[in-house]
Amino acid sequence: MSGRLLAPSTLQSAWTTANKQLGLTATPHDLRHYFASAQIRGGQSIKVLQALLGHKSAMETWDTYGHLIGDEDPRSR
């Protein structure tokens, strides 16, 4: 380890190699969406998720991931 930042091309090369070895076609953006959906499934708030994803507003986060948030909270019945 050199302690230096990875160049984007280095990361892309490693990602491409891993995809080929695993027979996948996933992108880093797919991983971002998976992360967001896992956070929502775990009960994370939209405001915290907004900060984690770097969105400018909670509305942007809601517009992108709101369909994953259920309304099955028994407290609201």
PDB file of N, CA, C and O in Angstrom, chain B, residues numbered from 101:
ATOM      1  N   MET B 101       0.834  -1.192   0.000  1.00  0.00           N
ATOM      2  CA  MET B 101       0.000   0.000   0.000  1.00  0.00           C
ATOM      3  C   MET B 101       0.873   1.248   0.000  1.00  0.00           C
ATOM      4  O   MET B 101       1.803   1.377   0.796  1.00  0.00           O
ATOM      5  N   SER B 102       0.561   2.136  -0.884  1.00  0.00           N
ATOM      6  CA  SER B 102       1.355   3.354  -0.984  1.00  0.00           C
ATOM      7  C   SER B 102       0.710   4.530  -0.254  1.00  0.00           C
ATOM      8  O   SER B 102       1.371   5.537  -0.001  1.00  0.00           O
ATOM      9  N   GLY B 103      -0.555   4.411   0.079  1.00  0.00           N
ATOM     10  CA  GLY B 103      -1.250   5.499   0.735  1.00  0.00           C
ATOM     11  C   GLY B 103      -1.753   6.559  -0.219  1.00  0.00           C
ATOM     12  O   GLY B 103      -2.300   7.574   0.214  1.00  0.00           O
ATOM     13  N   ARG B 104      -1.574   6.339  -1.523  1.00  0.00           N
ATOM     14  CA  ARG B 104      -2.046   7.308  -2.511  1.00  0.00           C
ATOM     15  C   ARG B 104      -3.438   6.932  -3.003  1.00  0.00           C
ATOM     16  O   ARG B 104      -3.855   5.778  -2.911  1.00  0.00           O
ATOM     17  N   LEU B 105      -4.138   7.913  -3.518  1.00  0.00           N
ATOM     18  CA  LEU B 105      -5.456   7.672  -4.094  1.00  0.00           C
ATOM     19  C   LEU B 105      -5.343   6.826  -5.353  1.00  0.00           C
ATOM     20  O   LEU B 105      -4.357   6.914  -6.085  1.00  0.00           O
ATOM     21  N   LEU B 106      -6.349   6.015  -5.597  1.00  0.00           N
ATOM     22  CA  LEU B 106      -6.400   5.232  -6.828  1.00  0.00           C
ATOM     23  C   LEU B 106      -6.797   6.122  -7.997  1.00  0.00           C
ATOM     24  O   LEU B 106      -7.673   6.978  -7.873  1.00  0.00           O
ATOM     25  N   ALA B 107      -6.160   5.916  -9.099  1.00  0.00           N
ATOM     26  CA  ALA B 107      -6.568   6.614 -10.323  1.00  0.00           C
ATOM     27  C   ALA B 107      -7.871   5.980 -10.808  1.00  0.00           C
ATOM     28  O   ALA B 107      -8.050   4.770 -10.669  1.00  0.00           O
ATOM     29  N   PRO B 108      -8.774   6.764 -11.367  1.00  0.00           N
ATOM     30  CA  PRO B 108     -10.023   6.198 -11.882  1.00  0.00           C
ATOM     31  C   PRO B 108      -9.790   5.035 -12.856  1.00  0.00           C
ATOM     32  O   PRO B 108     -10.553   4.070 -12.866  1.00  0.00           O
ATOM     33  N   SER B 109      -8.754   5.129 -13.659  1.00  0.00           N
ATOM     34  CA  SER B 109      -8.482   4.058 -14.622  1.00  0.00           C
ATOM     35  C   SER B 109      -8.088   2.758 -13.912  1.00  0.00           C
ATOM     36  O   SER B 109      -8.401   1.670 -14.394  1.00  0.00           O
ATOM     37  N   THR B 110      -7.410   2.867 -12.780  1.00  0.00           N
ATOM     38  CA  THR B 110      -7.029   1.683 -12.004  1.00  0.00           C
ATOM     39  C   THR B 110      -8.268   1.008 -11.433  1.00  0.00           C
ATOM     40  O   THR B 110      -8.407  -0.213 -11.490  1.00  0.00           O
ATOM     41  N   LEU B 111      -9.156   1.810 -10.889  1.00  0.00           N
ATOM     42  CA  LEU B 111     -10.397   1.270 -10.335  1.00  0.00           C
ATOM     43  C   LEU B 111     -11.247   0.645 -11.439  1.00  0.00           C
ATOM     44  O   LEU B 111     -11.808  -0.434 -11.250  1.00  0.00           O
ATOM     45  N   GLN B 112     -11.347   1.306 -12.577  1.00  0.00           N
ATOM     46  CA  GLN B 112     -12.136   0.785 -13.696  1.00  0.00           C
ATOM     47  C   GLN B 112     -11.560  -0.536 -14.198  1.00  0.00           C
ATOM     48  O   GLN B 112     -12.303  -1.464 -14.520  1.00  0.00           O
ATOM     49  N   SER B 113     -10.250  -0.614 -14.259  1.00  0.00           N
ATOM     50  CA  SER B 113      -9.597  -1.843 -14.706  1.00  0.00           C
ATOM     51  C   SER B 113      -9.887  -2.999 -13.743  1.00  0.00           C
ATOM     52  O   SER B 113     -10.192  -4.110 -14.177  1.00  0.00           O
ATOM     53  N   ALA B 114      -9.792  -2.738 -12.444  1.00  0.00           N
ATOM     54  CA  ALA B 114     -10.076  -3.773 -11.446  1.00  0.00           C
ATOM     55  C   ALA B 114     -11.536  -4.199 -11.513  1.00  0.00           C
ATOM     56  O   ALA B 114     -11.851  -5.384 -11.404  1.00  0.00           O
ATOM     57  N   TRP B 115     -12.431  -3.218 -11.693  1.00  0.00           N
ATOM     58  CA  TRP B 115     -13.872  -3.515 -11.788  1.00  0.00           C
ATOM     59  C   TRP B 115     -14.153  -4.399 -13.004  1.00  0.00           C
ATOM     60  O   TRP B 115     -14.881  -5.387 -12.908  1.00  0.00           O
ATOM     61  N   THR B 116     -13.570  -4.034 -14.143  1.00  0.00           N
ATOM     62  CA  THR B 116     -13.777  -4.789 -15.382  1.00  0.00           C
ATOM     63  C   THR B 116     -13.251  -6.217 -15.234  1.00  0.00           C
ATOM     64  O   THR B 116     -13.901  -7.171 -15.663  1.00  0.00           O
ATOM     65  N   THR B 117     -12.088  -6.356 -14.634  1.00  0.00           N
ATOM     66  CA  THR B 117     -11.510  -7.685 -14.417  1.00  0.00           C
ATOM     67  C   THR B 117     -12.410  -8.532 -13.526  1.00  0.00           C
ATOM     68  O   THR B 117     -12.667  -9.696 -13.833  1.00  0.00           O
ATOM     69  N   ALA B 118     -12.886  -7.961 -12.432  1.00  0.00           N
ATOM     70  CA  ALA B 118     -13.769  -8.699 -11.515  1.00  0.00           C
ATOM     71  C   ALA B 118     -15.064  -9.098 -12.215  1.00  0.00           C
ATOM     72  O   ALA B 118     -15.533 -10.224 -12.045  1.00  0.00           O
ATOM     73  N   ASN B 119     -15.645  -8.200 -12.994  1.00  0.00           N
ATOM     74  CA  ASN B 119     -16.868  -8.510 -13.742  1.00  0.00           C
ATOM     75  C   ASN B 119     -16.654  -9.693 -14.673  1.00  0.00           C
ATOM     76  O   ASN B 119     -17.479 -10.605 -14.738  1.00  0.00           O
ATOM     77  N   LYS B 120     -15.535  -9.670 -15.393  1.00  0.00           N
ATOM     78  CA  LYS B 120     -15.238 -10.770 -16.331  1.00  0.00           C
ATOM     79  C   LYS B 120     -15.062 -12.085 -15.597  1.00  0.00           C
ATOM     80  O   LYS B 120     -15.589 -13.111 -16.028  1.00  0.00           O
ATOM     81  N   GLN B 121     -14.329 -12.067 -14.496  1.00  0.00           N
ATOM     82  CA  GLN B 121     -14.075 -13.289 -13.736  1.00  0.00           C
ATOM     83  C   GLN B 121     -15.363 -13.872 -13.156  1.00  0.00           C
ATOM     84  O   GLN B 121     -15.502 -15.089 -13.036  1.00  0.00           O
ATOM     85  N   LEU B 122     -16.301 -12.997 -12.799  1.00  0.00           N
ATOM     86  CA  LEU B 122     -17.558 -13.448 -12.201  1.00  0.00           C
ATOM     87  C   LEU B 122     -18.678 -13.621 -13.218  1.00  0.00           C
ATOM     88  O   LEU B 122     -19.765 -14.087 -12.877  1.00  0.00           O
ATOM     89  N   GLY B 123     -18.414 -13.247 -14.464  1.00  0.00           N
ATOM     90  CA  GLY B 123     -19.435 -13.349 -15.499  1.00  0.00           C
ATOM     91  C   GLY B 123     -20.577 -12.354 -15.309  1.00  0.00           C
ATOM     92  O   GLY B 123     -21.730 -12.658 -15.615  1.00  0.00           O
ATOM     93  N   LEU B 124     -20.253 -11.172 -14.807  1.00  0.00           N
ATOM     94  CA  LEU B 124     -21.262 -10.144 -14.542  1.00  0.00           C
ATOM     95  C   LEU B 124     -21.125  -8.973 -15.508  1.00  0.00           C
ATOM     96  O   LEU B 124     -20.134  -8.846 -16.227  1.00  0.00           O
ATOM     97  N   THR B 125     -22.138  -8.131 -15.504  1.00  0.00           N
ATOM     98  CA  THR B 125     -22.095  -6.895 -16.281  1.00  0.00           C
ATOM     99  C   THR B 125     -22.451  -5.700 -15.403  1.00  0.00           C
ATOM    100  O   THR B 125     -22.920  -4.678 -15.905  1.00  0.00           O
ATOM    101  N   ALA B 126     -22.231  -5.825 -14.100  1.00  0.00           N
ATOM    102  CA  ALA B 126     -22.579  -4.770 -13.150  1.00  0.00           C
ATOM    103  C   ALA B 126     -21.671  -3.558 -13.338  1.00  0.00           C
ATOM    104  O   ALA B 126     -20.524  -3.672 -13.771  1.00  0.00           O
ATOM    105  N   THR B 127     -22.218  -2.403 -13.002  1.00  0.00           N
ATOM    106  CA  THR B 127     -21.450  -1.157 -13.044  1.00  0.00           C
ATOM    107  C   THR B 127     -21.301  -0.615 -11.625  1.00  0.00           C
ATOM    108  O   THR B 127     -22.046  -1.027 -10.736  1.00  0.00           O
ATOM    109  N   PRO B 128     -20.364   0.292 -11.391  1.00  0.00           N
ATOM    110  CA  PRO B 128     -20.277   0.924 -10.073  1.00  0.00           C
ATOM    111  C   PRO B 128     -21.596   1.612  -9.694  1.00  0.00           C
ATOM    112  O   PRO B 128     -21.950   1.662  -8.516  1.00  0.00           O
ATOM    113  N   HIS B 129     -22.313   2.136 -10.675  1.00  0.00           N
ATOM    114  CA  HIS B 129     -23.594   2.783 -10.391  1.00  0.00           C
ATOM    115  C   HIS B 129     -24.622   1.755  -9.896  1.00  0.00           C
ATOM    116  O   HIS B 129     -25.455   2.070  -9.046  1.00  0.00           O
ATOM    117  N   ASP B 130     -24.563   0.538 -10.423  1.00  0.00           N
ATOM    118  CA  ASP B 130     -25.435  -0.537  -9.917  1.00  0.00           C
ATOM    119  C   ASP B 130     -25.156  -0.789  -8.440  1.00  0.00           C
ATOM    120  O   ASP B 130     -26.077  -1.017  -7.657  1.00  0.00           O
ATOM    121  N   LEU B 131     -23.886  -0.747  -8.068  1.00  0.00           N
ATOM    122  CA  LEU B 131     -23.511  -0.948  -6.673  1.00  0.00           C
ATOM    123  C   LEU B 131     -24.059   0.173  -5.805  1.00  0.00           C
ATOM    124  O   LEU B 131     -24.470  -0.071  -4.670  1.00  0.00           O
ATOM    125  N   ARG B 132     -24.073   1.383  -6.312  1.00  0.00           N
ATOM    126  CA  ARG B 132     -24.641   2.531  -5.586  1.00  0.00           C
ATOM    127  C   ARG B 132     -26.134   2.321  -5.336  1.00  0.00           C
ATOM    128  O   ARG B 132     -26.623   2.571  -4.235  1.00  0.00           O
ATOM    129  N   HIS B 133     -26.858   1.862  -6.360  1.00  0.00           N
ATOM    130  CA  HIS B 133     -28.290   1.605  -6.192  1.00  0.00           C
ATOM    131  C   HIS B 133     -28.536   0.469  -5.209  1.00  0.00           C
ATOM    132  O   HIS B 133     -29.480   0.523  -4.420  1.00  0.00           O
ATOM    133  N   TYR B 134     -27.701  -0.550  -5.252  1.00  0.00           N
ATOM    134  CA  TYR B 134     -27.834  -1.642  -4.289  1.00  0.00           C
ATOM    135  C   TYR B 134     -27.634  -1.123  -2.867  1.00  0.00           C
ATOM    136  O   TYR B 134     -28.396  -1.465  -1.963  1.00  0.00           O
ATOM    137  N   PHE B 135     -26.611  -0.301  -2.674  1.00  0.00           N
ATOM    138  CA  PHE B 135     -26.341   0.288  -1.368  1.00  0.00           C
ATOM    139  C   PHE B 135     -27.553   1.072  -0.870  1.00  0.00           C
ATOM    140  O   PHE B 135     -27.970   0.917   0.277  1.00  0.00           O
ATOM    141  N   ALA B 136     -28.114   1.912  -1.736  1.00  0.00           N
ATOM    142  CA  ALA B 136     -29.270   2.727  -1.346  1.00  0.00           C
ATOM    143  C   ALA B 136     -30.459   1.847  -0.979  1.00  0.00           C
ATOM    144  O   ALA B 136     -31.132   2.103   0.019  1.00  0.00           O
ATOM    145  N   SER B 137     -30.722   0.820  -1.772  1.00  0.00           N
ATOM    146  CA  SER B 137     -31.879  -0.045  -1.477  1.00  0.00           C
ATOM    147  C   SER B 137     -31.658  -0.828  -0.191  1.00  0.00           C
ATOM    148  O   SER B 137     -32.610  -1.067   0.553  1.00  0.00           O
ATOM    149  N   ALA B 138     -30.426  -1.231   0.084  1.00  0.00           N
ATOM    150  CA  ALA B 138     -30.136  -1.937   1.337  1.00  0.00           C
ATOM    151  C   ALA B 138     -30.329  -1.003   2.534  1.00  0.00           C
ATOM    152  O   ALA B 138     -30.817  -1.428   3.581  1.00  0.00           O
ATOM    153  N   GLN B 139     -29.953   0.251   2.383  1.00  0.00           N
ATOM    154  CA  GLN B 139     -30.156   1.226   3.450  1.00  0.00           C
ATOM    155  C   GLN B 139     -31.646   1.422   3.731  1.00  0.00           C
ATOM    156  O   GLN B 139     -32.067   1.469   4.887  1.00  0.00           O
ATOM    157  N   ILE B 140     -32.427   1.533   2.680  1.00  0.00           N
ATOM    158  CA  ILE B 140     -33.874   1.709   2.830  1.00  0.00           C
ATOM    159  C   ILE B 140     -34.486   0.486   3.489  1.00  0.00           C
ATOM    160  O   ILE B 140     -35.306   0.610   4.399  1.00  0.00           O
ATOM    161  N   ARG B 141     -34.089  -0.699   3.028  1.00  0.00           N
ATOM    162  CA  ARG B 141     -34.594  -1.941   3.614  1.00  0.00           C
ATOM    163  C   ARG B 141     -34.271  -2.021   5.102  1.00  0.00           C
ATOM    164  O   ARG B 141     -35.034  -2.587   5.885  1.00  0.00           O
ATOM    165  N   GLY B 142     -33.136  -1.450   5.479  1.00  0.00           N
ATOM    166  CA  GLY B 142     -32.728  -1.441   6.878  1.00  0.00           C
ATOM    167  C   GLY B 142     -33.380  -0.357   7.709  1.00  0.00           C
ATOM    168  O   GLY B 142     -33.135  -0.259   8.912  1.00  0.00           O
ATOM    169  N   GLY B 143     -34.220   0.469   7.066  1.00  0.00           N
ATOM    170  CA  GLY B 143     -34.949   1.494   7.805  1.00  0.00           C
ATOM    171  C   GLY B 143     -34.281   2.849   7.856  1.00  0.00           C
ATOM    172  O   GLY B 143     -34.688   3.704   8.643  1.00  0.00           O
ATOM    173  N   GLN B 144     -33.271   3.066   7.043  1.00  0.00           N
ATOM    174  CA  GLN B 144     -32.568   4.343   7.034  1.00  0.00           C
ATOM    175  C   GLN B 144     -33.504   5.477   6.602  1.00  0.00           C
ATOM    176  O   GLN B 144     -34.347   5.288   5.725  1.00  0.00           O
ATOM    177  N   SER B 145     -33.357   6.636   7.213  1.00  0.00           N
ATOM    178  CA  SER B 145     -34.192   7.782   6.849  1.00  0.00           C
ATOM    179  C   SER B 145     -33.739   8.376   5.518  1.00  0.00           C
ATOM    180  O   SER B 145     -32.590   8.215   5.107  1.00  0.00           O
ATOM    181  N   ILE B 146     -34.655   9.056   4.863  1.00  0.00           N
ATOM    182  CA  ILE B 146     -34.344   9.717   3.595  1.00  0.00           C
ATOM    183  C   ILE B 146     -33.264  10.781   3.794  1.00  0.00           C
ATOM    184  O   ILE B 146     -32.387  10.928   2.943  1.00  0.00           O
ATOM    185  N   LYS B 147     -33.311  11.520   4.893  1.00  0.00           N
ATOM    186  CA  LYS B 147     -32.323  12.579   5.140  1.00  0.00           C
ATOM    187  C   LYS B 147     -30.927  12.004   5.311  1.00  0.00           C
ATOM    188  O   LYS B 147     -29.964  12.564   4.786  1.00  0.00           O
ATOM    189  N   VAL B 148     -30.797  10.907   6.029  1.00  0.00           N
ATOM    190  CA  VAL B 148     -29.480  10.298   6.202  1.00  0.00           C
ATOM    191  C   VAL B 148     -29.014   9.714   4.875  1.00  0.00           C
ATOM    192  O   VAL B 148     -27.845   9.849   4.512  1.00  0.00           O
ATOM    193  N   LEU B 149     -29.920   9.066   4.150  1.00  0.00           N
ATOM    194  CA  LEU B 149     -29.571   8.505   2.849  1.00  0.00           C
ATOM    195  C   LEU B 149     -29.145   9.606   1.879  1.00  0.00           C
ATOM    196  O   LEU B 149     -28.214   9.423   1.094  1.00  0.00           O
ATOM    197  N   GLN B 150     -29.821  10.735   1.934  1.00  0.00           N
ATOM    198  CA  GLN B 150     -29.435  11.879   1.104  1.00  0.00           C
ATOM    199  C   GLN B 150     -27.976  12.245   1.356  1.00  0.00           C
ATOM    200  O   GLN B 150     -27.209  12.445   0.414  1.00  0.00           O
ATOM    201  N   ALA B 151     -27.602  12.331   2.614  1.00  0.00           N
ATOM    202  CA  ALA B 151     -26.225  12.691   2.955  1.00  0.00           C
ATOM    203  C   ALA B 151     -25.247  11.614   2.498  1.00  0.00           C
ATOM    204  O   ALA B 151     -24.181  11.928   1.970  1.00  0.00           O
ATOM    205  N   LEU B 152     -25.600  10.354   2.697  1.00  0.00           N
ATOM    206  CA  LEU B 152     -24.721   9.257   2.300  1.00  0.00           C
ATOM    207  C   LEU B 152     -24.479   9.230   0.788  1.00  0.00           C
ATOM    208  O   LEU B 152     -23.378   8.922   0.330  1.00  0.00           O
ATOM    209  N   LEU B 153     -25.523   9.559   0.021  1.00  0.00           N
ATOM    210  CA  LEU B 153     -25.421   9.518  -1.439  1.00  0.00           C
ATOM    211  C   LEU B 153     -24.915  10.822  -2.039  1.00  0.00           C
ATOM    212  O   LEU B 153     -24.556  10.871  -3.215  1.00  0.00           O
ATOM    213  N   GLY B 154     -24.885  11.878  -1.231  1.00  0.00           N
ATOM    214  CA  GLY B 154     -24.416  13.165  -1.726  1.00  0.00           C
ATOM    215  C   GLY B 154     -25.426  13.905  -2.577  1.00  0.00           C
ATOM    216  O   GLY B 154     -25.058  14.757  -3.385  1.00  0.00           O
ATOM    217  N   HIS B 155     -26.719  13.581  -2.397  1.00  0.00           N
ATOM    218  CA  HIS B 155     -27.754  14.305  -3.135  1.00  0.00           C
ATOM    219  C   HIS B 155     -27.904  15.713  -2.582  1.00  0.00           C
ATOM    220  O   HIS B 155     -27.685  15.946  -1.393  1.00  0.00           O
ATOM    221  N   LYS B 156     -28.279  16.651  -3.448  1.00  0.00           N
ATOM    222  CA  LYS B 156     -28.443  18.037  -3.020  1.00  0.00           C
ATOM    223  C   LYS B 156     -29.672  18.233  -2.144  1.00  0.00           C
ATOM    224  O   LYS B 156     -29.699  19.129  -1.300  1.00  0.00           O
ATOM    225  N   SER B 157     -30.689  17.399  -2.338  1.00  0.00           N
ATOM    226  CA  SER B 157     -31.900  17.541  -1.537  1.00  0.00           C
ATOM    227  C   SER B 157     -32.489  16.167  -1.243  1.00  0.00           C
ATOM    228  O   SER B 157     -32.233  15.189  -1.945  1.00  0.00           O
ATOM    229  N   ALA B 158     -33.287  16.129  -0.180  1.00  0.00           N
ATOM    230  CA  ALA B 158     -33.986  14.892   0.160  1.00  0.00           C
ATOM    231  C   ALA B 158     -35.004  14.559  -0.923  1.00  0.00           C
ATOM    232  O   ALA B 158     -35.337  13.392  -1.127  1.00  0.00           O
ATOM    233  N   MET B 159     -35.497  15.576  -1.613  1.00  0.00           N
ATOM    234  CA  MET B 159     -36.470  15.341  -2.682  1.00  0.00           C
ATOM    235  C   MET B 159     -35.836  14.553  -3.827  1.00  0.00           C
ATOM    236  O   MET B 159     -36.484  13.687  -4.415  1.00  0.00           O
ATOM    237  N   GLU B 160     -34.597  14.841  -4.141  1.00  0.00           N
ATOM    238  CA  GLU B 160     -33.888  14.082  -5.173  1.00  0.00           C
ATOM    239  C   GLU B 160     -33.787  12.611  -4.764  1.00  0.00           C
ATOM    240  O   GLU B 160     -33.995  11.714  -5.581  1.00  0.00           O
ATOM    241  N   THR B 161     -33.465  12.379  -3.493  1.00  0.00           N
ATOM    242  CA  THR B 161     -33.374  11.006  -2.977  1.00  0.00           C
ATOM    243  C   THR B 161     -34.741  10.342  -3.026  1.00  0.00           C
ATOM    244  O   THR B 161     -34.862   9.193  -3.450  1.00  0.00           O
ATOM    245  N   TRP B 162     -35.768  11.060  -2.593  1.00  0.00           N
ATOM    246  CA  TRP B 162     -37.131  10.521  -2.593  1.00  0.00           C
ATOM    247  C   TRP B 162     -37.589  10.200  -4.016  1.00  0.00           C
ATOM    248  O   TRP B 162     -38.164   9.139  -4.261  1.00  0.00           O
ATOM    249  N   ASP B 163     -37.334  11.113  -4.950  1.00  0.00           N
ATOM    250  CA  ASP B 163     -37.733  10.892  -6.347  1.00  0.00           C
ATOM    251  C   ASP B 163     -37.045   9.661  -6.938  1.00  0.00           C
ATOM    252  O   ASP B 163     -37.630   8.959  -7.762  1.00  0.00           O
ATOM    253  N   THR B 164     -35.820   9.401  -6.526  1.00  0.00           N
ATOM    254  CA  THR B 164     -35.058   8.277  -7.067  1.00  0.00           C
ATOM    255  C   THR B 164     -35.406   6.958  -6.391  1.00  0.00           C
ATOM    256  O   THR B 164     -35.510   5.929  -7.058  1.00  0.00           O
ATOM    257  N   TYR B 165     -35.586   6.979  -5.078  1.00  0.00           N
ATOM    258  CA  TYR B 165     -35.729   5.729  -4.321  1.00  0.00           C
ATOM    259  C   TYR B 165     -37.053   5.590  -3.567  1.00  0.00           C
ATOM    260  O   TYR B 165     -37.264   4.595  -2.874  1.00  0.00           O
ATOM    261  N   GLY B 166     -37.933   6.559  -3.692  1.00  0.00           N
ATOM    262  CA  GLY B 166     -39.192   6.525  -2.957  1.00  0.00           C
ATOM    263  C   GLY B 166     -40.028   5.291  -3.226  1.00  0.00           C
ATOM    264  O   GLY B 166     -40.753   4.828  -2.345  1.00  0.00           O
ATOM    265  N   HIS B 167     -39.936   4.749  -4.433  1.00  0.00           N
ATOM    266  CA  HIS B 167     -40.732   3.564  -4.768  1.00  0.00           C
ATOM    267  C   HIS B 167     -40.316   2.342  -3.952  1.00  0.00           C
ATOM    268  O   HIS B 167     -41.054   1.359  -3.894  1.00  0.00           O
ATOM    269  N   LEU B 168     -39.152   2.394  -3.328  1.00  0.00           N
ATOM    270  CA  LEU B 168     -38.682   1.279  -2.513  1.00  0.00           C
ATOM    271  C   LEU B 168     -39.165   1.353  -1.068  1.00  0.00           C
ATOM    272  O   LEU B 168     -39.021   0.397  -0.306  1.00  0.00           O
ATOM    273  N   ILE B 169     -39.734   2.487  -0.704  1.00  0.00           N
ATOM    274  CA  ILE B 169     -40.178   2.684   0.672  1.00  0.00           C
ATOM    275  C   ILE B 169     -41.641   2.288   0.775  1.00  0.00           C
ATOM    276  O   ILE B 169     -42.514   2.891   0.150  1.00  0.00           O
ATOM    277  N   GLY B 170     -41.887   1.272   1.567  1.00  0.00           N
ATOM    278  CA  GLY B 170     -43.247   0.775   1.718  1.00  0.00           C
ATOM    279  C   GLY B 170     -44.078   1.636   2.648  1.00  0.00           C
ATOM    280  O   GLY B 170     -43.544   2.479   3.369  1.00  0.00           O
ATOM    281  N   ASP B 171     -45.362   1.426   2.633  1.00  0.00           N
ATOM    282  CA  ASP B 171     -46.266   2.137   3.535  1.00  0.00           C
ATOM    283  C   ASP B 171     -46.925   1.147   4.490  1.00  0.00           C
ATOM    284  O   ASP B 171     -48.048   1.365   4.943  1.00  0.00           O
ATOM    285  N   GLU B 172     -46.221   0.061   4.791  1.00  0.00           N
ATOM    286  CA  GLU B 172     -46.811  -0.986   5.595  1.00  0.00           C
ATOM    287  C   GLU B 172     -46.542  -0.830   7.095  1.00  0.00           C
ATOM    288  O   GLU B 172     -46.643  -1.799   7.847  1.00  0.00           O
ATOM    289  N   ASP B 173     -46.205   0.366   7.521  1.00  0.00           N
ATOM    290  CA  ASP B 173     -45.948   0.620   8.936  1.00  0.00           C
ATOM    291  C   ASP B 173     -47.241   0.465   9.730  1.00  0.00           C
ATOM    292  O   ASP B 173     -48.177   1.235   9.520  1.00  0.00           O
ATOM    293  N   PRO B 174     -47.318  -0.500  10.629  1.00  0.00           N
ATOM    294  CA  PRO B 174     -48.556  -0.737  11.374  1.00  0.00           C
ATOM    295  C   PRO B 174     -48.929   0.425  12.288  1.00  0.00           C
ATOM    296  O   PRO B 174     -50.089   0.540  12.683  1.00  0.00           O
ATOM    297  N   ARG B 175     -47.965   1.298  12.638  1.00  0.00           N
ATOM    298  CA  ARG B 175     -48.281   2.438  13.485  1.00  0.00           C
ATOM    299  C   ARG B 175     -49.183   3.430  12.768  1.00  0.00           C
ATOM    300  O   ARG B 175     -49.863   4.224  13.417  1.00  0.00           O
ATOM    301  N   SER B 176     -49.200   3.399  11.432  1.00  0.00           N
ATOM    302  CA  SER B 176     -49.996   4.381  10.690  1.00  0.00           C
ATOM    303  C   SER B 176     -51.428   3.901  10.457  1.00  0.00           C
ATOM    304  O   SER B 176     -52.236   4.631   9.884  1.00  0.00           O
ATOM    305  N   ARG B 177     -51.739   2.725  10.880  1.00  0.00           N
ATOM    306  CA  ARG B 177     -53.090   2.192  10.670  1.00  0.00           C
ATOM    307  C   ARG B 177     -54.018   2.516  11.807  1.00  0.00           C
ATOM    308  O   ARG B 177     -55.189   2.135  11.775  1.00  0.00           O
TER     309      ARG B 177
END
